[in-house]
Amino acid sequence: EAVWCIANASAGGAPEQLRYLADIGILDPLCRLLTVSDSKMAAVALEAIGNVLQLGQVHKSEHGLPENPYAAVLVANGGHEHIQALLERPELHDLSVSVLEKHFADSAALTRTDARD
């Protein structure tokens, strides 16, 4: 239930609410959910992560930051690797590619090639 609440807040809440959730560390538990065997739960977590990363991209642009602050947090806590691991799961592959291409363009070509081999 909790992941659905976070996902709904990330998709339809005010940017300030999502920024608050990101600032208090919501990315770490969402990243841990990427490793569960329940594909629907992992997909919901990945969608929420994508929404947080999108907010970070807006924040980066508005404040002239050198990088997306939430993408940096995601990389630091191993979330980027968890997303790459989802490329091996057919039911999560397309969503994973979408998040990687949109927020980690430098690794998207490599991960797409690796996943198709």
N, C-alpha and C positions, 0 to 999 in steps of 0.2 A: 504493500500500500504506500509506503513512504516514497519509493522511487516514482510511483505514478504522480504523487503530489508535487514532487520536485519537477518532474517532466512537464506537468501542466503549468506550473509556475514559470518554467523556463520558456514555454511556448506562448503563453498568453498573459503573463504578468507584466507589470510595469518594469521598464529597464532598471529602475532603482531597486526593485525587489530582487531581480536576478543578480544585479551587481552585489547586493548585500549577501545573497547566498554564496556567490563566488568568493567574496571577500572573507567569509567565515569558514571557507574550506570545503565547499560542497564537491569540488572536483575529485578529491581523494576518494571518498566513498563511492562516487559514481564510477571512477576508474576500477575500483575493486569489483564492481558489479559486471564489468566487461569479461570477467573470468568465469562467471557462473555458467553452468550447463544449460540453463533455461534461456533459449534463444530470444524469446519475447522480452524477458527481463533485460538481457544484454542490449537488445535493440532500443528499448525505452531509455536505458542509461546512455547509450551512444547518441540518441537524438537529443537528450538533455545536454550532453557534453557539446554537441554541435551548436546548440543554442547559446551556451555560455561562451564558446569560442567566437561566435558571431558577435556577441556583445563586446568581447575583447577587441575584435577587429574595429568596431565602431569607436571604442575608447581610444585605441591606438591612433586612428585617423583624426579624431577630434582633438587629441592632446599632442600630436606630433611625436608619438613614441617610436622608438626604433623597432619594437616588436610587440606583438600581441601579448599582453601580460598574462592572460589566462592560458595561452598556448605554452608560454614559458613554464608556468606551474605544471601543466600537463606533462611536458617533457621531463621536468625535474622529478615528478613522482612516478615515472614509468608508464604513464597513460598512453603515450605515443606508441610504445611497444605493444601494449595491450590491444590498441586499435589495429596495428599491423597484424597481430596474431589472429584477429577476427577475419582477416582476408582468407584464411584457410577454411572458414565455415561458410558454405555456399549460401545459407539463408541470411548471412550478415555481410557478405562480400560487397555488394553494391553500396550499402549504406556506409561501410567502412571506407571504400574508395572515395565516396562523396565527401566525407569529412576530411580525409587525408588530402584530397585535391584542393579543397576549398581553404584549408587552414594550414597545410604543410606542403605547399606546392613543390618544394625542393625534393621531397621524398616520394611524391605521388607517382611519378613515372617509374621509379625503381620498384615500388611496392606493386604497382599494377603489372609490370613485367614479371616479377617474381611469382605473383599469385597465379598467373596464367600458365606458367611452366609446369 
